[in-house]
Amino acid sequence: MHKKITEYVEKWMGRGYSDDIPDEVPTALTQMGLAPSWKAIAIAILKNDHSMKSLGFEAGYSPWYSELKRIELAARPGGKKYQRQLMLFSGEQHEPVIRSLA
């Protein structure tokens, strides 16, 4: 989180805020991503926004999400049908490995 905050501040300092970013700006500017503020950083921290998505960063990709989704779909009634559908959309050509969480 500290790394992304530093990156956010440095990005805006490179865009013309040479002294420092302001403490507060109008809400409309913050929501549109047109101006930085320490208040926006504080709100992101208070909301436990670890990926800092509210500051314009992308959420990280988890390689385990698709595996957990396969397990969940396989556990449903008619799980094979859902599993095949998931394979078609993910572009995989092989039969997925289903592992137990236990």
N, C-alpha and C positions, 0 to 999 in steps of 0.2 A: 504494500500500500504506500509506503514511504517513497519508493522508487517512482510510482506513478504520479504522486503529488509533486515531486521534484521535477519530473518531466513536464507536467502540466504548467508549473510556474515558469520553467525555462522556455517552454514553447511560447507562452504569452509575452515573456520579456523580450523574446526575439521578434515579436510582432509590434513592438512600439512601447511597451510598458517597461522602459529601461530602469526606472528607479525601483519599483515594486508594483505588484498588482494591488488594486484597491481593496479596502475592507468590505465594501458593499457597493452594489450597482443596482439599478432598477430591475425588478423581477423579470420583466419582459425580455430584457437583454440577456439575462442569465439563462432563461428557458430556451431561447433561440441559439444559444452558444455564441453570442456576439461579443461578450465581454467576460473576463474572468473576475473572480472575487474570492477572498478568503472565506466569506460566508458560504459560498457554494461548496468549498472544500470541507468546511465544518459540517454542513448538512449531509454531505456524502458519508463522512465518518460516522455521524450519529445514526444514519440509516443502515450502517454496516454494509455499505456498498463496496465490497472488497475489490471488485473489478473496476470500480470508478466509472461505471457506465453513465452515471448522471453527469460526469464531467466530459463525456465525449469519447471515452475509451470503449473498445469492444470487449465483450465478455470472453473469457478464455475458453478454448475448446478442450473438452475432456474426452480422451480416447476411450474411457470406460463407459460413457453414456450409452453408446450403441450396444455394447455387450450387456449392460443391465437391462436395456429395453428389450433385447432378445429374450432374456430370461423371463422378464415380466410377461411378454406376449406368449411365450411357450407355456406358461403356467395357466393361461386363460383356457376356457373350454374352446376346443377347435384351434388350439395353439399352432398347429402345423400350418394352417391356412395363413395366419398372421405372419408366421416366420417366413414363409415363401414370399409374401408381399413385401416384407422388410428387405429381403434379399434383392428383389427386383429394383427397389428404389435406391439401395445403397450401391448397386453396381457390382456386387460380389458374384463370382461364378462358382464358388464352392459351397458345400454344406457348412453352415456355421457350427461352431463348437459351443455346446450348451454346458455350462458348469453350474454346480450347485453352490449357493452362498454359504451353506452349512459347513 
